[in-house]
Amino acid sequence: YYRGLLAATELAHATGLDSKTFESAAARIKDAFRAQLWEPAVSLFRDAPGMQTFSALGNALAMGGGLAGPQERTGIAALVRRDAGTFPDRLRPLVVESCFRAEENELGYHVLAFSRGSSWDCSVLYLLPEYVVGISNGDPGWPNVQLTPRIPGFVDALELTIPIPTGRATVAYKPDIGVSVSLPPDTMAFVRAAMGETIMVKNVISHAKSDLSADIAQRLAQYNWSERVGDRQGVWISAREQMFRVVQGGSVIYQARCATAANGL
């Protein structure tokens, strides 16, 4: 609820509306929360008024919600790191997100590493793009993207490709090279890099959205595509476009530039 009031305050500022009601309510909640639950002797939040238990989950959420000051995060971060493997699968995404919101990026990645895989815990599928490689939509429809990488220093290499409305985006990282981003043509990127961080952005046609037009579907039908491939994955190489495509069920699931040689097919 506190975070919701903060979001309402930001929206009010952005739209020129009066935000005093939201700001006042948020301030009252924060003061009451800290007065009832903050224990200075251990620099942690209690689980409930009058209790002397301090759970990593409650403290992580308070930290991510902005209820703990920057100087108070050290003890909370140590508690979360110690208990990183104990969070229930369904609550772990909230802890990871709280760490990243509090700019405890390496801690967030540490907790995320305890996920059992996307087949069991789908949080990985949205936490990695948004909070690790730091890619998000700049405007509705993704005509541009925001890039704020938070890749921990202990990561040796990383590459992640995600679908976006205009095609797909790939973010790759190596410590000696930095971050490289591949986007569809005409998709702009607004980059917020850390001090000394190198980020290279390029627009490539292989990342553009490619639907099978009626003309292309007719061309494939001439070669008995349905009879030969059916609903399985099939490779289609267009000599005219010099493009390699993997097609399944009438959709292009992968494409990249290729060369068919000067002497023809």
Backbone hydrogen bonds, N-H to C=O, Kabsch-Sander energy under -0.5 kcal/mol:
donor,donor_aa,acceptor,acceptor_aa,energy
5,L,1,Y,-2.0
6,L,2,Y,-1.9
7,A,3,R,-2.4
8,A,4,G,-2.3
9,T,5,L,-2.0
10,E,6,L,-2.1
11,L,7,A,-2.4
12,A,8,A,-2.3
13,H,9,T,-2.4
14,A,10,E,-2.5
15,T,11,L,-1.8
16,G,12,A,-0.6
16,G,13,H,-0.9
17,L,12,A,-2.3
23,E,19,S,-2.5
24,S,20,K,-2.7
25,A,21,T,-2.1
26,A,22,F,-2.5
27,A,23,E,-2.2
28,R,24,S,-2.1
29,I,25,A,-2.2
30,K,26,A,-2.4
31,D,27,A,-2.3
32,A,28,R,-2.4
33,F,29,I,-2.8
34,R,30,K,-2.3
35,A,31,D,-2.3
36,Q,32,A,-2.0
37,L,33,F,-2.3
38,W,34,R,-1.7
39,E,44,L,-2.7
42,V,39,E,-1.2
43,S,39,E,-1.3
44,L,39,E,-1.3
46,R,37,L,-3.1
47,D,53,T,-2.0
51,M,48,A,-2.1
59,N,55,S,-1.9
60,A,56,A,-2.4
61,L,57,L,-2.3
62,A,58,G,-2.0
63,M,59,N,-2.2
64,G,60,A,-2.6
65,G,61,L,-1.9
66,G,63,M,-1.2
67,L,62,A,-2.4
68,A,62,A,-0.7
72,E,69,G,-1.8
73,R,70,P,-1.0
76,I,72,E,-0.8
77,A,73,R,-3.2
78,A,74,T,-2.1
79,L,75,G,-1.9
80,V,76,I,-2.5
81,R,77,A,-2.5
82,R,78,A,-2.1
83,D,79,L,-1.9
84,A,81,R,-1.0
86,T,83,D,-2.1
87,F,84,A,-0.5
91,L,88,P,-1.3
92,R,88,P,-1.9
94,L,91,L,-0.8
95,V,91,L,-1.4
96,V,92,R,-2.7
97,E,93,P,-2.6
98,S,94,L,-2.0
99,C,95,V,-2.2
100,F,96,V,-2.1
101,R,97,E,-2.5
102,A,98,S,-1.7
103,E,100,F,-1.6
104,E,99,C,-3.0
105,N,103,E,-1.1
108,G,104,E,-2.3
109,Y,105,N,-2.3
110,H,106,E,-2.1
111,V,107,L,-2.4
112,L,108,G,-2.3
113,A,109,Y,-1.6
114,F,111,V,-1.6
115,S,112,L,-2.1
120,W,117,G,-1.4
121,D,117,G,-3.6
122,C,120,W,-0.6
124,V,121,D,-1.1
125,L,122,C,-1.2
126,Y,122,C,-0.5
126,Y,123,S,-1.3
127,L,123,S,-2.6
128,L,124,V,-1.8
130,E,126,Y,-1.4
131,Y,127,L,-2.5
132,V,127,L,-0.7
132,V,128,L,-1.5
133,V,128,L,-2.3
134,G,128,L,-0.6
135,I,129,P,-2.7
136,S,146,Q,-1.9
138,G,144,N,-2.5
139,D,144,N,-0.8
142,W,139,D,-2.1
145,V,188,M,-2.4
146,Q,136,S,-3.3
147,L,190,F,-2.6
148,T,134,G,-3.0
148,T,146,Q,-0.5
150,R,132,V,-3.1
155,V,152,P,-1.5
158,L,173,Y,-2.0
160,L,171,V,-2.5
162,I,169,A,-2.6
164,I,167,G,-2.1
167,G,164,I,-2.3
168,R,207,H,-2.0
169,A,162,I,-2.6
170,T,182,S,-2.1
171,V,160,L,-2.7
172,A,180,S,-2.8
173,Y,158,L,-3.1
174,K,178,G,-1.7
177,I,174,K,-1.2
178,G,174,K,-3.8
179,V,198,T,-2.7
180,S,172,A,-2.6
181,V,200,M,-3.2
182,S,170,T,-2.6
183,L,202,K,-2.5
187,T,184,P,-1.6
188,M,143,P,-1.5
188,M,186,D,-0.7
190,F,145,V,-2.8
191,V,189,A,-0.6
192,R,147,L,-2.8
193,A,191,V,-0.5
197,E,194,A,-2.3
199,I,197,E,-0.5
200,M,179,V,-2.9
202,K,181,V,-2.5
204,V,183,L,-2.6
204,V,202,K,-0.5
207,H,204,V,-1.4
208,A,205,I,-1.9
209,K,166,T,-1.7
212,L,250,G,-0.7
213,S,211,D,-0.8
217,A,213,S,-2.9
218,Q,214,A,-1.9
219,R,215,D,-2.0
220,L,216,I,-2.6
221,A,217,A,-1.9
222,Q,218,Q,-1.4
223,Y,219,R,-0.6
223,Y,220,L,-0.9
224,N,221,A,-1.8
225,W,220,L,-1.8
228,R,224,N,-2.4
229,V,225,W,-3.3
230,G,225,W,-0.9
230,G,226,S,-0.5
232,R,229,V,-1.6
234,G,247,V,-2.6
236,W,245,R,-2.9
238,S,236,W,-0.6
238,S,243,M,-2.6
239,A,237,I,-0.8
242,Q,238,S,-1.6
243,M,238,S,-1.5
244,F,256,A,-3.3
245,R,236,W,-2.4
246,V,254,Y,-2.8
247,V,234,G,-3.0
247,V,245,R,-0.5
248,Q,251,S,-2.7
251,S,248,Q,-1.5
252,V,210,S,-0.7
253,I,246,V,-2.4
253,I,251,S,-0.7
254,Y,246,V,-1.1
256,A,244,F,-2.2
258,C,242,Q,-2.0
264,G,261,A,-1.2
